[in-house]
């Protein structure tokens, strides 16, 4: 069936619409998580929209039963022929005795929308129903419901908790005799001791006579199977085969780009169907942070001066020119309270509706950048080109890695469906010193980033050096068509 469509919406004061065909948007400062999953019911295929949001992104108002938040949710499913399905609902938070309790924690909503197989555009709007203009976000999501004439998996999801279901009163949480509370966004803690999940396999009875094998495992960010996580199940073929199980993770370290893989195969080990679930591994808070969010200061517990200095430096990729000037000019003389005040002001500006959530999300991104890209900068990923781009624009939609080419230095091409206010942007990194951990940005078509018309020549390794005449021609004639058909050039202009 392919992976589920996972979208994370950032906080916004006005409605922002993006078109993302079959891709995931990872925004900084999340307040809303949405998983768009595809299932097959008795009366045909349907989408399941799993929605979770931070209560403190909304305003609590007092009513006769207590203080509550109120969110307005709308979804329109359309194709080339027009609107196929529509849903609109008001999501009321739990009634609490005071306003601070009413905006604590998160809320969950599940919506199911039936549709025949085909290509669709799903328009989603979420806004504060209590006070107009306080919170509003929207997105237009391109997606496909596949045909049902071959065995396929539903999209899978992580289960946080479950209990036996009342067969006489099924709910939107009911799956295979259980009430299952999903973890929206595939979020798992880095120290999780197991991953519990659910998926369904359809149409396998047409591919095998009786018994077949289901296997599942965790795949690390290098595409390798973690052997200690492999699990096998013998199943009997039928129209719908549910899989509700867990994988232990105590013997591995979950990585940011880890995936859950689920596979069905014949007794002869011929693959019938496979699906993957990307895991959003939650990193711990930065060293030096203890606790304490009293008086609205969520940085109160961050008192280690050395850790704070590095943490402020790590904000340079997200800072504007004025903020970078402040970071570079005052760190040597700033006190702990001054650095806390700077960070508070920084996130009040960057994520004004929920500064704490913006800071927490960015801190998670810093931890990943340190782990993935910081090897050649004493573990400080923000000080590398790759880490800086990652922290500024978020994770790319696709990455092409060529680390062992003979004609070129090791290189990677990152492609973003959306980077800031721009769409379809590319970043090419290479390792001129042949050290895999230290990639530098050679060229990008993003405004304000490194733009190098000679990048293809410079990418060739030291045995095929750049010729001065070619370099001069490229600088003097930047608009001439120099497309050569070489692989790096083709991959840059046609990412896949």
DAVENPE-V628115 format. One record per helix or strand. SS is the DSSP state (h for helix, s for strand). FROM is the first residue (numbers start at 1). TO is the last residue. Records with the same first field share a line. If there is no record, write none. Layout:
# DAVENPE-V628115
SS=FROM-TO + FROM-TO
This chain:
# DAVENPE-V628115
s=5-10 + 19-21 + 26-26 + 30-41 + 44-54 + 61-63 + 66-68 + 70-79 + 82-92 + 96-96 + 106-114 + 118-128 + 136-145 + 152-153 + 157-164 + 174-175 + 178-183 + 187-189 + 194-202 + 211-219 + 225-225 + 231-236 + 240-248 + 259-265 + 271-278 + 280-282 + 289-289 + 302-302 + 398-402 + 408-408 + 411-419 + 422-430 + 440-444 + 460-460
h=55-57 + 99-102 + 204-206 + 227-229 + 294-296 + 305-313 + 316-318 + 321-330 + 336-350 + 355-377 + 381-383 + 385-393 + 455-459 + 468-476 + 487-493
